[in-house]
Amino acid sequence: MQEISKAAWIWYPGDFELWLHKEVSIRRDERGSVIPPFWRLDSHTANVKFRKDYDLEQEEEVSLYVEGVYNIALDSRYIYGNPETFTLPAGKHHLIISVFAETVVPAIFLQGKTLSTDNTWTVSTNNHKSPQAASWIFDTPTYKPSTYRLATEEIRPLTVEKLSHTATLLDFGKETFGYVQFHELQGSGKVSLYYGESREEALATEQCETLDEVHLAEKSASQNSDSDSDSNSDSVSNSNANLFTVPNSRAFRYVQIVAEETLQIGDMTALYEYLPVNYRGRFRCSDERINTIWDTSLYTMHLTTREFFLDGIKRDRWVWSGDAYQSFLMNYYTFFDNDVCRRTLTVLRGKDPVETHINHILDYSFYWILGLYDYYLYTGDLAFVQKNADKVHTLLDFCIGRTNEEGFMEGYKDDWVFVDWSEIDNRGEVCFEQILFCRSLEIGSYFAGLFQNPELAQNYEERARQLKERIFSVFWNDEAGGLVHSRYEGKLNNHVTKYANMFAMSFGYLDEQRYESVKHKVMLNDAVQPITTPYMRFYELASLCEVGDISWVLEEIRSYWGGMLDLGATSFWETFDPTQSGVQHYDMYGRPFAKSLCHAWGASPLYLAGKHVLGIRPLTPGYETYLIEPQLGDLNWFEGAVPLPDGDIELHVSKEHIKVTAGSGTGLLRFQSATEPTADHGNIEAKGNHLYELTVLPNIVYNVRYESN
C-alpha cells in the first residue's frame, strides 16, 4: 500500500500570527481590569479560499478537518453535505475549499495517500491574490492552530511561609511565569492570590499590580475541577479532581495565598509556562560577576521570549517594536529562533493600509524596518523579506507623506515621539528621528534593489542622501562636537544628547574627524546628559565597544547590571536608578509596583558579549561571510559560541591563545598582537600597527599563538 503523505494544517499567510497576537495582547490586566493595547490590533481574514490543482493517477479517498464552517467545490461544482471523508476522482481537477471563521483562524487539514495539505496549496481572501498557503508545526488532525499553547512544567516554591491562619506566602526563588496550582483540596470557599515580583508587592494586597480571586469547591472525580473559577481567562484543564490550576498565567516570584477558613489546601505548586528554545549561544569568562550577569540576562531573555518577543512578563505583556528590535539582536546571539522573529515582525507591521506609526511611536516604525534588515543579515531568509518588501515600501511612503517641506519627520498630534525615558524636549524636528529615518530609507532602497525595482531603489537612495546632508547642515554643532538634539519652530535646541550621535556613529554616518569629535566630546564626555535606562544603554555601550573602549563597557556592566544583582534581582529590570533605595526601585508611573522587574531590554549584556566581546557579526546575509574581532578588555580569558544558520562559531580567547572553529561560511579573524603571531592552519596577514587577519574556513580548528597588547 502506498504511504500516506505528510499533511499539515494550512491557512492564509500571517493569519495565525495576527490571531495569536490578539489572544496574547488582551491578557494584560491590572487588578481585574483588562488593559488592551492602545494601537490597532489587526485581525485574521475570516473568509478564505484554499485551492489545489491536482493530477491523480487513480481516485483517492481523503479526510478533511476544518477550523470554521466550509464548503467543498470540485471543478466549480459543490460537493454537497460537506462530508468529512470523500473521494477525489483521478485525473486533472481543481479543488476549492472555502472556509469562514471569526473567532479562530480559517484553516484546513486534508490527508490522503498522495494528496495532502501543504504549502503547495494556494489561498485567497477574494482579493485576486493567491499566495502559497502558510503552515507551521500543526501536523495532526487534532493539533489544530487554535489549540496552540506554550509548554509547561511543574515547579515548586523554594519556601512556604505561614503569615497567618488564612494567609501563606510562596517564594519560588526567582522570577518566573505561569499558573499557580492547589493540590489536595477539601471543602469550598474563596481564595485570593496576590502576585509579586518582589516580596513587598505580594504583601501589598491593596497595591500589587496583579491578583486573582477564585471560588473553589471539592469535586468528584467525574467533574471538571476548574469549572467554578470566576476568571474570564483561558483555563488550564485538570485531570485530578482535587487539583485546581488557576486559569490566569502570571509573572511572579512571590505569591500570597489567602484562603477562607472553609477551604483546606494541601500542597501548592505552579506550572511554569515557557517557549521551548534551543540554548545555542554561550559565554564564559574569567570574571564570575560577568558570568552571573550573562546567565541572568539569558534567563530574562527566555522569560520574555514567548509567543512573540514581549517587553515584560508582568507589564505590559505586549509586542513593542523598540523592545522587540533589541530582542531580535539578542536572539541572534542566544537562541537563533527564526520562528519567533518572523511571528513578531509579522504582527508588529500588521496589515495595510498604514494609518499610524507602529505602536503609535515615530521611532518604532523605523525599528521595524531596521529589524527586518537585521533579520535578513543574520539569517539569510530572503523569502520572508520578500513577503514583507511591499510593507516596507508602504510604511516608508506613509513616513514620507508626513515629512515637512525640508524633508524632516515631525510628530503629528497623536504620535508619540519616544526616544527614551528621560528629560528631553522631543517637540519639532528631533535629530534622532531623522537619523533612523535616513537609515530606513537606505534599507528600503536596498530591498527595492534586491527585488528588481530600480526606480524605487533610486528614489529612496536619493531621499536618504539629501536627508543626510540636511541633518548635518542643520544639527551639527562644531563647538559642541556633535549633533544637537532638535529644532522646534525654526529654533535649534542646542542641547547635545547621545541618542542621535551614537546612532550616526553606528550607521557609519560620521567621517573620521566627526567620529573622533563625537567619541571624545559626546560619548566619553561626563558633562553630556547621562543615559540611565537599560533600553538606551544597549546602544550606548555598543557604540563605546565600537570605539574600542571595551574595558570601560565591562566595568559599566559590572556596576549597572551587577547593581541589580546586588539588590537581589533574578531577572533584569525595565529601569534601574542606583541612587534609589528600598521600595523606590519598584515604583513607576506613579504606582508603587508598576515597574517591570523582568524586561527584555534589560538583557543587553547578551548582545554586548556576543557582538563586541566575542566580536562576531555577519558581513553578508546568513553569515556567508563574517567577522571575528575579539576584545579581551580587562578580562584574562573568555570563551563562547555564536549560532549560525548552519552550525556555530566556537571561540576561546586568552592573552596568548585564540582557538576558533566554525560550522559554515567564510570568516575573517582580526586581532592585535604585540609580537608576530603563528597559526597551525591558514596564513596570517599583517595589516600594520600590530593588526593581523586570518581567514577562517568551515570545520577547521584554528589555534593562534599571539601576545595581547
QUIZIGI-V20337 format. One record per run of one state. SS is the DSSP state (alpha for helix, beta for strand, coil for the rest). FROM is the first residue (numbers start at 0). LEN is the number of residues. If there is no record, write none. Layout:
ss: [SS:SS]
from: [FROM:FROM]
len: [LEN:LEN]
This chain:
ss: [coil:beta:coil:alpha:coil:beta:coil:beta:coil:beta:coil:beta:coil:beta:coil:beta:coil:beta:coil:beta:coil:beta:coil:beta:coil:beta:coil:beta:coil:beta:coil:alpha:coil:beta:coil:beta:coil:beta:coil:beta:coil:alpha:coil:beta:coil:beta:coil:beta:coil:beta:coil:beta:coil:beta:coil:alpha:beta:coil:beta:coil:beta:coil:alpha:coil:alpha:coil:alpha:beta:alpha:coil:alpha:coil:beta:coil:beta:coil:beta:coil:beta:alpha:coil:alpha:beta:coil:beta:coil:beta:coil:alpha:coil:alpha:coil:alpha:coil:alpha:coil:alpha:coil:beta:coil:beta:coil:beta:alpha:coil:alpha:coil:beta:coil:alpha:coil:beta:coil:beta:coil:beta:coil:beta:coil:beta:coil:beta:coil:beta:coil:beta:coil:beta:coil]
from: [0:9:11:14:25:28:30:32:34:46:56:59:67:68:74:76:78:84:88:90:100:106:111:115:116:121:124:131:132:133:134:144:147:150:156:158:162:166:182:185:196:198:203:210:217:243:245:249:259:262:264:267:274:281:285:287:304:305:308:309:311:312:320:332:337:349:357:360:361:379:381:400:402:403:408:409:415:416:428:430:450:453:475:477:481:488:490:496:497:506:511:523:533:546:549:566:581:586:587:588:590:591:598:599:603:604:613:615:618:620:623:624:628:636:643:647:654:656:662:665:672:677:679:683:688:690:696:701:705]
len: [9:2:3:11:3:2:2:2:12:10:3:8:1:6:2:2:6:4:2:10:6:5:4:1:5:3:7:1:1:1:10:3:3:6:2:4:4:16:3:11:2:5:7:7:26:2:4:10:3:2:3:7:7:4:2:17:1:3:1:2:1:8:12:5:12:8:3:1:18:2:19:2:1:5:1:6:1:12:2:20:3:22:2:4:7:2:6:1:9:5:12:10:13:3:17:15:5:1:1:2:1:7:1:4:1:9:2:3:2:3:1:4:8:7:4:7:2:6:3:7:5:2:4:5:2:6:5:4:4]
